[in-house]
Every structure is written in C-alpha cells, then in structure tokens.
Amino acid sequence: MSWAGAGEAYAESYASLCAGTGERMREMLGDAGGSLLDVGAGDGTLAAAWQAAGWSVTACEPEPSMRDEAARRHPELELVAGALPGLPFADAAFDAVVANFVLNHVDDPRASASELRRVSRGVTIASIWTGSPSTLWADVTGRSGLAPSPGERLPAEKDFERTARGLGRMLGEAGWKPQVSELTWTWRPAPEVLWRSVEGGVAGAGAYYRGLADADRRRFRDAFDEIVAERAVEGRMPLTQTAALAVDDRR
C-alpha cells in the first residue's frame, strides 16, 4: 500500500484514530526514561507524547510527506528516514521500541518483527488492527454499487491471521516472546474528517478512491453521504475499533 504524499491528510484524519492505543502502550512501557524508537511514526503524534512523558525519542518514518508533517507539527522530534525490515540502527540500540499499526502494512511481517526486536534491548511493542474503519468503507462501496477492491494480500507464506492469536503466533515465529491483548474503543470523527482521509489517499480506502473514474467517485461520495445521514450521532460518526497489542519485555 502506497502512502506517498498522504502525510497531511493522515495528520488531519487517521492520526487521531491511531493514537487510540497510546494510553495502553504507555502502560506497557512502564516508567518513562531512556531511549525510545518509534518505528512508522507517521505525523509524530505518539512520538511527541512519548517525548513529553520523559523518553528520549527517535521517530523513524519512511514516507517523506509524513516526516515533513511531523517536523512541522513537532519540531522538537528527532526524525530519521528508515523502513522495515532494514532499520538503520545497531543491535540493542534502544531501551524501548514501538511500532503502532506498522506490521499490518509491511511486505514481510516476520522479518520486520524480528528487526524491531533486534534494535531493542528492553521492551518491544507492536500493534495491528483486528477491526478498523475498513468496514465502513466496505459499506460505502457496497451502497455505491461499485466493485469492491480486491485488497492487497501478501503471499501465503508471508501473511498471518489478523487476529490477536494470529499476531502472537506470527511474533513467536519471529523470535518474540509476546504477551498479546486486545483493546476496543469508539472513535468519533466528524464526517469531513473521514472524507479528508479518502480524498487524501490515506489507507486502503484512499487508494481505492484514487483509482476511481470521476463518475464513480461521485457515486462513492453519494453513498458515503447516505450512510452518514443514517449513522451520524450529533454530527459525529461513532466507529468501534479493535486493535491487538503485543509486548516482548526483556527488562
């Protein structure tokens, strides 16, 4: 999945969604202090929160538009270009390593998970979606009468089951000794925030929308507006999300 040029749109939309794991991750990290690497840091929302809590943070992000947005919003952050599964850091370089909703996007999840653990000398945390806004966009696509996106699937030998159990099994194969839990919460964005994500090319729905002809884009927007009219509560769209979070703690 390409995130090219999506930094600003992501910061204005899904960044607040992805930050929903922040409190649980802070609990997993324990007392702040030492060095922390945030891999796939996006617009820097969580990296800035770790730094404010007392960690010495390095924010690692491969997409230039995301790094630009992080630099604009959080100029205090140390930003590094780097992508899994080949991070530009030495073995055991950090006291803590965090990768929030990254392993669900990489081409080789096991090699990437192993790389996260390689550069950590203490606690390593990773999360994936097990229930996300993709269900809303599937409903919009169905309502519009357009053919659904086939999605991007990894080869069978690389893929893993996108459940808490599947995440734990995959991480075990990558050398982790994970403890896995799930977190469910309700995200309540304004409809225009959701639409900003689509127009800006964020995630699978954004990539799908970018590939539509103009007439089909209008059908998609009409279907979105219909669903918003049916489901919005006080001008907000309540969307229930579930993430699986895994921790490997060698402290």
Residue, then its C-alpha position, 0 to 999 in steps of 0.5 A: m500500500s502506497w502512502a506517498g504524499a498522504g502525510e497531511a491528510y493522515a495528520e488531519s484524519y487517521a492520526s487521531l484514530c491511531a493514537g487510540t492505543g497510546e494510553r495502553m502502550r504507555e502502560m506497557l512501557g512502564d516508567a518513562g526514561g531512556s531511549l525510545l524508537d518509534v518505528g512508522a511514526g507517521d505525523g509524530t503524534l505518539a512520538a511527541a507524547w512519548q517525548a513529553a512523558g520523559w523518553s528520549v525519542t527517535a521517530c523513524e518514518p519512511e514516507p517523506s510527506m509524513r516526516d515533513e508533517a511531523a517536523r512541522r507539527h513537532p519540531e522538537l522530534e528527532l526524525v530519521a528516514g528508515a523502513l522495515p525490515g532494514l532499520p538503520f540502527a545497531d543491535a540493542a540500540f534502544d531501551a524501548v521500541v514501538a511500532n503502532f499499526v506498522l506490521n499490518h502494512v509491511d511486505d514481510p511481517r516476520a522479518s520486520a518483527s524480528e528487526l524491531r526486536r533486534v534494535s531493542r534491548g528492553v521492551t518491544i511493542a507492536s500493534i495491528w488492527t483486528g477491526s478498523p474503519s475498513t468496514l465502513w468503507a466496505d459499506v460505502t462501496g457496497r451502497s455505491g454499487l461499485a466493485p469492491s477492491p480486491g485488497e492487497r494480500l501478501p503471499a501465503e507464506k508471508d501473511f498471518e491471521r489478523t487476529a490477536r492469536g494470529l499476531g502472537r503466533m506470527l511474533g513467536e515465529a519471529g523470535w518474540k516472546p509476546q504477551v498479546s491483548e486486545l483493546t476496543w474503543t469508539w472513535r468519533p470523527a466528524p464526517e469531513v474528517l473521514w472524507r479528508s482521509v479518502e480524498g487524501g489517499v490515506a489507507g486502503a480506502g484512499a487508494y481505492y478512491r484514487g483509482l476511481a473514474d470521476a463518475d464513480r467517485r461521485r457515486f462513492r461520495d453519494a453513498f458515503d453521504e447516505i450512510v452518514a445521514e443514517r449513522a451520524v450521532e450529533g454530527r459525529m460518526p461513532l466507529t468501534q475499533t479493535a486493535a491487538l497489542a503485543v509486548d516482548d519485555r526483556r527488562 
